[in-house]
Amino acid sequence: MTELHSHVLDPGRNRNGEDPLVPFLLGARHMPVSISVQDVLRLDAHRLQILLVAQKQWQQEGLAFRLTDISESFRGGLDRLGLPPTHFDDSGAGAGPGLADGKEALQ
């Protein structure tokens, strides 16, 4: 069985360097992942784009890509950025509006 790789998303994006989310996703390619977003204070468009691209890539490979501990502030950020607040819920994990169609894949 393939090991689940877990990551806890920092409360805010590091604007002075690479967000730790990117190296985590690159290192976890081709493996199921779980990302806790409980500490995210404000979801920005850059992070959302990274999550949407990753979600699509993992879905195309048929691997688990789950966000856990989704807070109300994270859901509010999804809504503010044009996605349903339930987009990353297990029941709403399918392709939805704004799912980064045509966006560049994680390298």
Secondary structure, 3 states (H helix, E strand, C coil): CCCCEEEECCCCCCCCCCCCHHHHHHHCCCCCEEEECCCCCCCCHHHHHHHHHHHHHHHHCCCCEEEECCCHHHHHHHHHCCCCCCCCCHHHCCCCCCCCCCCCCCC
